[in-house]
Amino acid sequence: MLKVGRNDPCPCGSGKKYKKCCINKVESTQNSHQIQNKKVLQTQLERLPTSQLLENIKKAGVHLDEKIFIDDIEELGSANKLLNRWADQLKVEVEQLPPAFYLSIQILIKRLTPDMVLLEDLQDLMGDGYSLEKPDQMEDKLFIWWKLWKDLQEWIVAHQIPSLEKLDEMTRNLLPNSVLYWVSDFNQVLQEASKQDSRFISMRSVFADDFLKRFQHAPEQLKKEILRAKDEAVYPVV
């Protein structure tokens, strides 16, 4: 079967270019098949014992056992970073690794380190919060980001990160926004919410205390914003 170019006439006979006609239908069908295949593969992998999952990856050439896996994921704090390490060991690009590798990492994490906070968890929480933009979604946004703040602190402690700059360096290109800018955004949303609901006054105060204690050498402008949050928690703006 010949490959149809984007600017070729659509095979359906409509007379339109392929990119203006059925290309989306084809791509949608392909995506559906990929999703279904991934679900089938994940179900198959989840049926395997932990020892077999580890052995399969080891046979592919990765230096691995249960202790190494736990040590590596605790060191890296990210499923994607671990996948990159495996690609380096095998001297291939990450895209060349089989889908079973990443799915196996996710399954092994749930089994061997179920309580660990990963960068992927932080990524999801930050992105979920930014996706809620309507006024009636503000409360949901704040509770999602409050969990992000608590999980982020746990990740910071686990990886002994000394500064906001180092944190941004380690999470660059892995989170939807830099932590520095997200902190400012979170504080602003808390400020707006505090004017409407007194519950968020105490949340804002606790956030300010946590931040100033953990990031004593943060940029001065950001520290001023956070300090103002503490002042307004004591003397709410009416």
N, C-alpha and C positions, 0 to 999 in steps of 0.2 A: 504494500500500500504506500503510494507516494505521500510525502509530507506536504501539507498545505501551508503555504506562506501566509503571513498576516494580510498581505495586500492582494493575494490571489482571489479569484472569484470563489464564493462559498460553494462547497460541494452540494449543498441542499438545493441549488438551482434558483435561488432567489434573485440572482443578478447582482447582489451586494458583495462588497469585499468581505472576506472571511472575518476580519477584525471587527466589522460592523454588523456581523450576523451571528453565526453559531459558535464563535470561539469561546464565549463565556459558558455556553452550555457544555462544551467539551471539557473545558477546564474544571467546571463544577463537578462533572461526572468523575474526572480523574481524581479530584480532591476527595470526593466521597469514597472512591475505591481505596485511596491511600489511608483515610481515616479508618475504614473498615478493616483493612489489612493490619493496621497498627493495633487495633483492638483485639484481633485474633491472635497476633503475635504476643501481646501482653498477657492474654489469658493463658497461652501456652507456657510462657515463662513463669508466671505466677504459680503454676502447678509443679514446677521443679523445686527440689530441695535446695537450700542455700549452698550446700557443698557442690551441687551440680552446676549452679549458676556460676560460681567462682571457677570451677574446673573448665567450663566452656570458654571463659574469657582467658584463662591461663593457657589453654591449648592454642589460642590464637597468637600467643607470644607475649602477653602482658605478665609482668612479674607480680603475682597476686596470691594472697590467701586471706583468710578472714581478718587476721590482725593487721595486715598491710592495708586492707580496705578501710578498716575503722580508723587507723592512724592517718591515712591519706585524706579521708573525708573530714576528719576533725581538723587537720592542718589547713585544708583548702576552704572548707565551709561552703562548697559549691559543687553541684553535680556537673555543671558545664566545665569547671576548671579541672575536675578529675578526668572528664572525657578528653580534654586537651592533653593532660599528662599521659594518658594511654596512647593517644595519637603520636606523641613525641617518642614514646617507647617503641612504637611500631614503625616510626619514621614515615608516617602518612599524614595527609590532611584530614582534619576532623570529619569533613564531608564524606570521606572514603570509608569511614567506619560503618559497620552494619547497624541498622536501627536497634538491634537486640542489645547492643552495648549500653546505650543510654537508658533503655527501658530496664535493663538489668541493674544499673546503678540506682534507679528510682526504687526498685523492689528491694534491693539490698539495704538501702538507707532505711526504709520502713521497718525492715526486720532487725537490723543490727544497731541502728542509732535512731530509734523512733522519736526521741524528744529533741533532736538537734534542730536548731534554726539554720536554714540554708539561705544563701543569697537569692536563690530562686523564690523562696517564700517572701523575702523582703521585696523583691521585684514585683511579685503579684499584688501584694498589699499596696505598694506605692501606686502602681498602675490602676488598681481598682479605685483608689481614692481620687486620682486625677480624672477618672472617667465620670465621676459624679459631679456635675456642674450646675444642676438646677437648684434653686433655693430650697425646695422641699426635700432635697437629698443631702443637705448640709449635715444633719445629725448622723446619717449613715456614714458619710465621708469622715467625720471626726472619730467615730468609734473604730473604723477601719484603720485610720492613721494612728489612733492611740495604741492599737495592738502593734502596728508597725514600730512605733517608738519603743515600746517595751521589748519587742523581739530584736530590734536593732541594738539596744543596749546589751542584750544577752550575747549577740554576735560579736559586739565590740569587746566584751570581757573575754569571751572564748578565744579571740584572736589577738588579745593584748594590744589593741590599737591605741596609740598614745594621743592622737590629735585628730581634729576634723579634717585637716589636709591629708593625713595618711589614710583616713577612712575613705575620702573621695578618690584617692589614688587607687586603692584596692578595689573599689566598686565601680570605677569608671567604665562606661560602655556596658555595664551589666544591670544598672538600675535606670528607670525611665528619666530620672533627673539626678543632679548631684545632691548629696545629702545636705550640703550647705544651703542650696536654694530651696530644697524641700522643707528644711527646718523653718526658714522664713515664711514659706507658704502656709505651713501648718500653724505657725504662730498667728498669722493674719486671719486664717479661718477661725481659729479659737477666739480671737479678738471680736470678730463679727458675731459669733455665736454667743459669746458672753453678754453681749448687749441685749440679746433676746431671751436667754435662758440662764438663770443663775447657776445651774449645775456646772456649766462650763467655766465659771470663774475659778473654782477650785482645781479643775483639770488643768487650766492654763497656768495656775500657780505652781502646781506639782511639776508640770512640764518645764517651767522656767527654772525651778530648783534643780531638777535632774540635769538639765542642759548646762547650767552654769557650774555645777559641781564636776561634770564630766569633761567639759570643754572650756577650761579656764583661759586658754590662749586662743580662743576663737576670734575672728575679725571683730574689731571694735564696734563697727556699725551694727553687726548682728547682735553683739552683747547688749548694746543700747536698746535694741528692739525687745530683747528678752527681759531686760531689767524693767523696761516700761510695763511689761506684762505683769511683773511682780507688784509694781506700784499700783496698777489698776485693779489688781486682785484685792488689795487692801482698801483702796479708795476707788470703787467702781465708777466708771464714767457714765453719767446719767444722760 
